[in-house]
Amino acid sequence: MEPLFDLTCWYIHWRRVAELVGVDRLGGKVLTIPTTRPKNDELEAPLVHAAFKSAVLSWLRSYEVHPVERQLIRHELRVGSRFTCYRAFYCHGLAGLSMAHPPPENVVAEIHARIHIGNREHHLRISYRPAYLWSATAFERLSGRNRFITLAEVSRIGNGEVVAEALVIADLHPADTPTGYRDYDALWRQHGEVHVDDIDSFDRVKREPFPPQQDLQLLKSVSEEQVKKAFAEIVSEPSVPADWGGERSDLFTSHVWLLGGRVSAAFLFKGPSQFRRMTFASLGKKGDQIERLFSEPAELLVVQHCHEIDTAIRSTARAFANSTFRPRSFCVIDGYDTLRILRAYGKCGFSPSEAK
């Protein structure tokens, strides 16, 4: 699957990126590897920038570099590991620096953020060298608090802290809009998350109000199998598999319509056997049920539960969905939205609110 993303690069560590991607990927446009940002003339700077950005995109499309959150969840992060991270960062270190007086290469600045994985918090610190900033706008963008995607390499891990060096810092945006999609830009702004109201196959849910908390008790007697069958009927999926221990998802279908386009979808259902708030621990050791769900060849991954859902579940799903190698959409359906869906379509003994 070709990733539908593009980059506006504010920072490229030219020498490290050239080592990473190989000079052959630079397409012959760069005859010598610059040690710092190229001179801002009418020819050299745009050509060098375009060549390096193209090489980074090509490399990301060829190698599966996972988000830092996913590597933390799977305990895969090591010194030397490369990762991507797309989130809001706090920026420090550019005070008093500008394009008018380019800083020497030994000057270091930093972007940082806190990442919550399950019940643990990790402080992510990513250093970079302002000498490699691309433009005057870059000095503005990397000040204050802004959202970026970064490609970085781990230099140290310990005491709840991940320290890394940036290879690329950029704005991320979709390159193309797939045919049939109404608002693909929104998926990027929401880190790939969609809500039940965005899913065309659940269109009737828009007429259902959000139920009060006490109404969740109505789902206590509705089995996981009943909910799975109801969802399959709503999306017109005729094949409802029986549960077994090795499944990656509880329901797979290619009959779902999302934002005006038909997509494949995989569902993970959690019934009332544990009728309480879903936490990270509810999804198996190390959250491996989420990992199995995202191993399905589906464009939309759905986690459903009969009760409330902890924010750690959303963070975990986001970590797996936000891969530059294969960005996908996900939906978290808690008990409130489950009840809205069942009522809207008259399933499991419920009736639409407007019919009452």
C-alpha positions as CSV (number, residue, x, y, z in Angstrom):
1,M,0.0,0.0,0.0
2,E,1.5,3.4,-1.0
3,P,1.5,5.7,2.0
4,L,-0.7,8.8,1.2
5,F,1.5,11.3,2.9
6,D,3.9,14.1,2.1
7,L,6.3,16.2,4.1
8,T,7.2,19.8,4.5
9,C,10.7,19.5,6.0
10,W,11.9,22.1,8.4
11,Y,15.0,20.1,9.5
12,I,17.1,17.6,7.7
13,H,20.4,16.3,9.1
14,W,22.0,16.1,5.6
15,R,24.9,13.8,6.5
16,R,22.9,11.4,8.6
17,V,20.1,11.2,6.0
18,A,22.6,10.6,3.2
19,E,24.1,7.7,5.2
20,L,20.7,6.3,5.9
21,V,19.1,6.5,2.4
22,G,22.3,6.0,0.3
23,V,23.6,8.6,-2.2
24,D,22.0,6.7,-5.1
25,R,18.5,7.6,-3.7
26,L,19.4,11.3,-4.1
27,G,18.8,11.0,-7.9
28,G,22.0,12.6,-9.0
29,K,20.7,16.0,-7.9
30,V,23.2,16.4,-5.1
31,L,26.9,16.2,-6.3
32,T,28.4,16.7,-2.8
33,I,26.8,16.2,0.6
34,P,26.5,19.5,2.4
35,T,27.8,19.7,5.9
36,T,25.2,22.3,6.8
37,R,22.2,23.9,5.2
38,P,23.0,24.8,1.5
39,K,23.3,28.4,0.5
40,N,19.9,30.0,-0.1
41,D,20.3,30.9,-3.7
42,E,17.8,30.4,-6.5
43,L,19.1,27.0,-7.6
44,E,21.2,25.1,-5.1
45,A,18.9,25.2,-2.0
46,P,15.6,24.1,-3.7
47,L,17.3,21.3,-5.6
48,V,19.1,20.0,-2.5
49,H,16.0,20.2,-0.3
50,A,13.8,18.5,-2.9
51,A,16.4,15.7,-3.4
52,F,16.7,15.0,0.3
53,K,12.9,15.1,0.9
54,S,12.3,12.8,-2.0
55,A,14.9,10.4,-0.7
56,V,13.4,10.4,2.8
57,L,9.9,9.7,1.4
58,S,11.3,6.9,-0.8
59,W,13.1,5.3,2.2
60,L,10.1,5.5,4.5
61,R,8.0,3.8,1.8
62,S,10.6,1.0,1.5
63,Y,11.3,0.3,5.2
64,E,8.8,-0.3,7.9
65,V,9.8,2.2,10.6
66,H,7.3,1.9,13.4
67,P,6.1,4.8,15.7
68,V,7.9,5.1,19.0
69,E,4.7,4.4,20.9
70,R,4.3,1.0,19.2
71,Q,7.9,0.1,19.9
72,L,7.5,1.0,23.5
73,I,4.3,-1.1,23.8
74,R,6.2,-4.1,22.3
75,H,9.4,-3.4,24.3
76,E,11.3,-3.2,21.1
77,L,13.0,0.1,21.5
78,R,16.8,-0.1,21.9
79,V,19.8,2.3,21.5
80,G,20.2,2.7,17.8
81,S,16.5,2.0,17.0
82,R,14.9,4.4,14.5
83,F,11.3,5.5,15.0
84,T,8.8,8.0,13.8
85,C,6.7,10.1,16.1
86,Y,3.8,12.3,15.1
87,R,2.5,14.5,17.9
88,A,2.6,17.9,19.5
89,F,6.1,18.8,20.9
90,Y,7.4,21.5,23.1
91,C,10.4,23.2,21.5
92,H,13.4,24.7,23.3
93,G,16.8,26.1,22.4
94,L,16.3,28.5,19.5
95,A,16.0,31.7,21.6
96,G,18.4,34.3,20.2
97,L,19.1,32.2,17.0
98,S,18.0,33.1,13.5
99,M,18.5,32.5,9.8
100,A,20.4,35.8,9.6
101,H,23.2,34.4,11.7
102,P,23.3,30.7,11.2
103,P,24.5,28.9,14.4
104,P,27.6,26.6,14.4
105,E,27.0,22.9,14.1
106,N,27.8,22.2,17.8
107,V,24.8,24.2,19.0
108,V,22.0,21.8,20.0
109,A,18.2,22.4,20.5
110,E,15.5,20.1,21.5
111,I,11.8,19.1,21.1
112,H,10.2,17.0,23.7
113,A,6.9,15.4,24.7
114,R,5.4,13.0,27.3
115,I,4.0,9.7,26.0
116,H,1.6,7.6,28.1
117,I,1.6,3.9,27.4
118,G,-0.8,2.0,29.7
119,N,0.0,3.1,33.2
120,R,3.5,4.3,32.4
121,E,4.7,7.7,31.3
122,H,7.8,8.2,29.1
123,H,9.6,11.5,28.5
124,L,10.7,11.7,24.9
125,R,13.6,14.1,24.3
126,I,14.8,14.6,20.7
127,S,17.8,16.8,20.0
128,Y,18.7,18.5,16.7
129,R,21.3,20.9,15.4
130,P,19.9,24.3,14.3
131,A,22.6,24.6,11.7
132,Y,20.6,22.1,9.7
133,L,17.3,24.1,9.8
134,W,16.1,24.8,6.3
135,S,14.6,28.3,6.4
136,A,13.6,31.3,8.5
137,T,10.2,29.8,8.8
138,A,11.8,26.7,10.4
139,F,13.1,28.9,13.3
140,E,9.5,30.0,13.9
141,R,7.9,26.5,13.5
142,L,10.4,25.0,16.0
143,S,9.5,27.5,18.7
144,G,6.8,27.2,21.3
145,R,4.5,24.1,20.9
146,N,3.7,22.7,17.5
147,R,2.8,19.3,15.9
148,F,5.5,17.6,13.9
149,I,6.4,14.2,12.6
150,T,10.0,13.3,13.3
151,L,12.3,10.5,12.1
152,A,14.8,9.9,14.9
153,E,17.4,7.5,16.3
154,V,17.6,6.5,20.0
155,S,20.8,7.4,21.8
156,R,19.8,6.6,25.4
157,I,16.9,4.9,27.3
158,G,16.4,4.8,31.0
159,N,14.5,6.1,34.1
160,G,11.4,6.7,32.1
161,E,13.2,8.7,29.5
162,V,13.9,8.2,25.8
163,V,16.6,10.4,24.4
164,A,17.1,10.5,20.6
165,E,18.7,12.5,17.8
166,A,16.5,13.9,15.0
167,L,17.2,13.0,11.4
168,V,14.2,14.8,10.0
169,I,11.6,17.1,11.5
170,A,8.6,18.0,9.3
171,D,5.0,18.8,8.9
172,L,3.0,15.9,7.8
173,H,0.1,16.1,5.4
174,P,-1.7,13.9,2.9
175,A,-0.3,13.8,-0.6
176,D,-3.4,12.8,-2.4
177,T,-7.1,12.3,-1.7
178,P,-8.3,8.8,-2.4
179,T,-11.2,8.6,-4.9
180,G,-14.5,8.6,-3.0
181,Y,-13.3,10.0,0.3
182,R,-15.0,13.2,1.4
183,D,-12.5,14.4,4.0
184,Y,-9.3,12.5,4.1
185,D,-7.5,15.5,5.6
186,A,-9.6,15.0,8.8
187,L,-8.2,11.6,9.3
188,W,-4.7,13.0,9.5
189,R,-5.8,15.8,11.9
190,Q,-7.4,13.1,14.1
191,H,-4.4,10.7,14.0
192,G,-6.5,8.3,11.9
193,E,-9.4,8.1,14.4
194,V,-12.9,8.1,13.1
195,H,-16.1,8.0,15.2
196,V,-19.2,5.9,14.6
197,D,-21.0,9.0,13.2
198,D,-18.3,9.1,10.5
199,I,-19.0,5.5,9.4
200,D,-21.6,5.6,6.6
201,S,-22.6,2.0,7.4
202,F,-23.8,3.2,10.8
203,D,-25.5,6.4,9.4
204,R,-28.7,6.0,11.4
205,V,-26.7,6.4,14.6
206,K,-26.6,10.2,14.0
207,R,-30.3,10.3,15.0
208,E,-29.7,8.6,18.3
209,P,-28.9,10.8,21.3
210,F,-26.1,9.8,23.7
211,P,-27.6,7.7,26.5
212,P,-27.1,8.5,30.2
213,Q,-24.6,6.5,32.2
214,Q,-27.2,4.4,33.9
215,D,-28.3,3.1,30.5
216,L,-25.0,1.1,30.2
217,Q,-26.6,-1.4,32.6
218,L,-28.9,-2.4,29.7
219,L,-25.9,-4.0,27.9
220,K,-25.0,-6.2,30.9
221,S,-27.3,-9.0,29.6
222,V,-26.4,-8.6,25.9
223,S,-23.8,-11.2,25.0
224,E,-20.7,-10.5,22.8
225,E,-22.0,-12.9,20.3
226,Q,-25.3,-11.0,20.0
227,V,-23.5,-7.7,19.4
228,K,-21.2,-9.3,16.8
229,K,-24.2,-10.7,14.9
230,A,-26.0,-7.4,15.1
231,F,-23.0,-5.5,13.7
232,A,-22.6,-8.1,10.9
233,E,-26.3,-7.7,10.0
234,I,-26.0,-3.9,10.0
235,V,-23.1,-3.9,7.5
236,S,-24.6,-6.7,5.5
237,E,-21.8,-9.2,6.2
238,P,-23.2,-12.7,5.7
239,S,-20.3,-14.6,7.2
240,V,-20.1,-14.5,11.0
241,P,-17.2,-16.7,12.3
242,A,-17.3,-18.6,15.5
243,D,-14.9,-17.5,18.2
244,W,-11.6,-19.5,18.6
245,G,-8.4,-18.8,20.5
246,G,-6.2,-17.9,17.6
247,E,-8.3,-15.3,15.8
248,R,-6.8,-11.9,15.0
249,S,-10.2,-10.2,15.0
250,D,-13.8,-11.3,15.8
251,L,-15.3,-10.1,12.6
252,F,-13.7,-9.2,9.2
253,T,-15.7,-7.7,6.4
254,S,-15.2,-5.8,3.2
255,H,-18.8,-4.4,3.3
256,V,-18.2,-1.2,5.4
257,W,-18.5,2.3,3.9
258,L,-16.4,5.0,5.5
259,L,-16.5,8.7,4.5
260,G,-17.9,7.9,1.1
261,G,-15.7,5.0,0.2
262,R,-15.9,1.2,0.7
263,V,-13.3,-0.2,3.0
264,S,-12.3,-3.5,4.6
265,A,-12.8,-3.5,8.4
266,A,-11.8,-5.8,11.3
267,F,-13.6,-5.7,14.6
268,L,-12.5,-6.7,18.1
269,F,-15.6,-7.2,20.4
270,K,-15.5,-7.2,24.2
271,G,-18.7,-8.4,25.8
272,P,-20.1,-8.1,29.4
273,S,-18.1,-11.0,30.9
274,Q,-16.0,-8.2,32.4
275,F,-18.7,-5.6,32.8
276,R,-16.5,-2.7,33.7
277,R,-14.3,0.0,32.2
278,M,-11.9,-1.4,29.6
279,T,-8.3,-0.8,30.5
280,F,-5.0,-1.5,28.8
281,A,-4.8,-4.8,30.8
282,S,-8.1,-5.9,29.3
283,L,-6.5,-6.4,26.0
284,G,-4.1,-9.2,27.0
285,K,-0.4,-9.2,28.0
286,K,1.3,-6.1,26.6
287,G,-1.9,-5.1,24.8
288,D,-1.4,-7.9,22.3
289,Q,-5.0,-8.1,21.2
290,I,-4.6,-4.7,19.7
291,E,-1.4,-5.9,18.0
292,R,-3.3,-8.9,16.6
293,L,-6.1,-6.7,15.4
294,F,-3.8,-4.4,13.5
295,S,-2.1,-7.4,11.8
296,E,-5.4,-7.9,9.9
297,P,-5.3,-6.6,6.2
298,A,-8.0,-4.1,6.9
299,E,-8.2,-0.3,6.3
300,L,-10.4,0.3,9.4
301,L,-9.8,-1.3,12.7
302,V,-12.6,-1.2,15.3
303,V,-12.4,-1.8,19.1
304,Q,-15.9,-2.3,20.7
305,H,-16.8,-2.7,24.4
306,C,-20.0,-2.8,26.3
307,H,-18.8,-0.3,29.0
308,E,-16.6,2.7,29.2
309,I,-13.1,2.6,27.6
310,D,-9.9,4.0,29.1
311,T,-7.9,6.6,27.2
312,A,-5.0,4.2,27.1
313,I,-6.9,2.1,24.6
314,R,-7.2,5.0,22.3
315,S,-3.6,5.9,22.7
316,T,-2.6,2.3,21.9
317,A,-4.8,2.1,18.8
318,R,-3.4,5.4,17.7
319,A,0.2,4.1,18.1
320,F,-0.5,1.2,15.7
321,A,-2.6,3.2,13.3
322,N,0.0,6.1,12.8
323,S,2.5,4.2,10.8
324,T,4.1,6.1,7.9
325,F,4.6,2.7,6.3
326,R,0.9,1.9,6.4
327,P,-1.3,4.6,7.9
328,R,-4.8,3.3,8.7
329,S,-8.0,4.4,10.4
330,F,-9.4,3.1,13.7
331,C,-12.6,3.5,15.7
332,V,-13.2,3.1,19.4
333,I,-16.8,2.2,20.2
334,D,-17.7,2.3,23.9
335,G,-20.9,1.2,25.6
336,Y,-22.6,4.5,24.9
337,D,-22.0,4.3,21.1
338,T,-22.8,0.6,21.1
339,L,-26.2,1.3,22.6
340,R,-26.8,4.1,20.1
341,I,-26.0,1.7,17.2
342,L,-28.2,-1.1,18.6
343,R,-31.1,1.3,19.2
344,A,-30.7,3.0,15.8
345,Y,-31.0,-0.3,14.0
346,G,-33.4,-2.0,16.3
347,K,-31.0,-4.8,17.3
348,C,-30.7,-7.0,20.4
349,G,-34.2,-6.1,21.6
350,F,-33.7,-2.3,21.5
351,S,-35.8,0.2,19.6
352,P,-34.9,3.6,18.0
353,S,-35.4,6.5,20.4
354,E,-37.6,8.3,17.9
355,A,-40.0,5.3,17.9
356,K,-40.6,5.6,21.6
